[in-house]
Amino acid sequence: MIDSYALAAVAVMAAVTAALRFLPFLVFNGKRSVPKVVRYLGAVLPYSTMAMLVVYCLKDVSFGGLSGWVPAAVSVAAVVLLHVWKRNTLLSIIGGTVCYMVLIRVMM
């Protein structure tokens, strides 16, 4: 049975999430121009987020043996090549992940 406290917590989280999603549309409803800082963040944050993810994913790469760094290096190359070829971020991420998972299973 679902506890009323848990149900209330989920309802509050859903309401806050919905409010945060709708707030930009309410504030910038087409009548006001988007501030420069928001446009700047919209242009810069995707690249900085990807750079942070690359650093996070490669921080524990071991150079002690081939099975430590080859899957990561090949997968990074696959992500770059897929992105240059198709210009599709989702395809690049999924392709790199699949490549990495296959390589760590084959090389272990």
Backbone torsions as a table, in degrees:
resi	resn	phi	psi	omega
1	MET	NA	140.9	-177.6
2	ILE	-82.6	129.5	178.4
3	ASP	-72.8	142.7	-179.1
4	SER	-66.3	-30.1	177.0
5	TYR	-65.2	-44.5	179.4
6	ALA	-65.4	-40.6	178.3
7	LEU	-63.6	-41.1	177.6
8	ALA	-65.6	-39.6	179.2
9	ALA	-63.8	-43.0	178.0
10	VAL	-64.6	-40.4	178.9
11	ALA	-63.6	-42.7	178.8
12	VAL	-65.1	-43.7	178.5
13	MET	-62.4	-40.5	178.4
14	ALA	-64.8	-41.3	-179.9
15	ALA	-66.2	-42.9	179.1
16	VAL	-66.0	-42.4	178.5
17	THR	-62.0	-45.4	178.8
18	ALA	-63.0	-42.3	179.4
19	ALA	-62.3	-40.9	179.1
20	LEU	-67.9	-30.6	178.1
21	ARG	-74.3	-37.2	-176.2
22	PHE	-86.5	-21.0	-175.4
23	LEU	-56.4	-46.6	179.1
24	PRO	-60.3	-34.6	178.9
25	PHE	-71.0	-30.2	177.1
26	LEU	-76.2	-39.0	-178.0
27	VAL	-74.6	-46.6	-178.9
28	PHE	-108.3	74.2	-174.1
29	ASN	-88.3	22.4	178.6
30	GLY	97.8	-17.0	-179.6
31	LYS	-89.0	-30.5	179.8
32	ARG	-105.1	145.0	177.2
33	SER	-82.2	150.4	-179.8
34	VAL	-73.8	132.0	-179.8
35	PRO	-61.0	154.5	-178.9
36	LYS	-59.0	-39.5	-177.2
37	VAL	-64.9	-35.7	178.7
38	VAL	-70.4	-40.3	176.2
39	ARG	-64.6	-39.8	177.9
40	TYR	-62.5	-46.4	179.0
41	LEU	-63.5	-37.2	177.4
42	GLY	-64.8	-29.0	179.2
43	ALA	-84.7	-31.6	-172.0
44	VAL	-96.4	-36.0	-173.1
45	LEU	-61.4	-39.2	178.6
46	PRO	-59.1	-41.1	-179.4
47	TYR	-70.6	-41.0	179.1
48	SER	-68.2	-34.0	176.2
49	THR	-65.4	-43.2	178.2
50	MET	-64.5	-40.0	178.1
51	ALA	-63.6	-40.6	178.4
52	MET	-65.1	-39.0	177.9
53	LEU	-66.2	-38.0	177.6
54	VAL	-63.6	-46.4	178.5
55	VAL	-61.3	-43.9	-179.7
56	TYR	-63.3	-41.8	-177.7
57	CYS	-71.5	-29.8	-175.7
58	LEU	-100.7	3.5	-175.6
59	LYS	-68.0	-27.6	-176.8
60	ASP	-105.5	17.7	-179.9
61	VAL	-69.8	130.8	-179.4
62	SER	-102.2	135.1	178.7
63	PHE	-102.0	18.1	-179.2
64	GLY	-71.6	-29.9	180.0
65	GLY	-151.7	170.1	-178.6
66	LEU	-62.5	-35.4	-177.8
67	SER	-70.7	-9.0	179.0
68	GLY	-86.5	-35.1	-174.4
69	TRP	-119.9	-21.5	-178.1
70	VAL	-63.8	-47.0	178.7
71	PRO	-58.8	-39.9	179.9
72	ALA	-67.2	-43.5	-178.5
73	ALA	-66.1	-44.1	179.5
74	VAL	-65.3	-39.5	-179.4
75	SER	-67.9	-39.5	176.1
76	VAL	-62.9	-42.9	177.5
77	ALA	-62.8	-39.0	178.2
78	ALA	-63.9	-41.5	178.6
79	VAL	-62.2	-45.8	-179.2
80	VAL	-63.3	-46.9	-179.4
81	LEU	-64.2	-42.1	177.8
82	LEU	-63.2	-39.5	-178.2
83	HIS	-71.5	-38.6	177.3
84	VAL	-66.5	-37.0	-177.2
85	TRP	-73.2	-51.0	-172.2
86	LYS	-105.1	-17.2	-177.3
87	ARG	56.4	39.6	-179.1
88	ASN	-126.1	109.9	-175.6
89	THR	-62.4	-43.6	-178.3
90	LEU	-63.3	-43.4	177.2
91	LEU	-62.3	-40.2	179.7
92	SER	-63.6	-44.8	-178.9
93	ILE	-66.7	-46.8	-179.4
94	ILE	-65.5	-43.6	179.6
95	GLY	-62.2	-43.4	178.0
96	GLY	-65.4	-39.1	178.7
97	THR	-65.6	-45.5	178.8
98	VAL	-62.7	-44.2	178.6
99	CYS	-58.3	-46.9	-179.4
100	TYR	-63.4	-45.3	-177.9
101	MET	-64.7	-39.1	177.6
102	VAL	-66.4	-44.5	-177.5
103	LEU	-66.1	-39.2	179.6
104	ILE	-70.2	-26.8	176.3
105	ARG	-75.7	-37.9	-178.1
106	VAL	-75.2	-39.0	-174.4
107	MET	-84.3	-11.3	-178.2
108	MET	-83.3	NA	NA
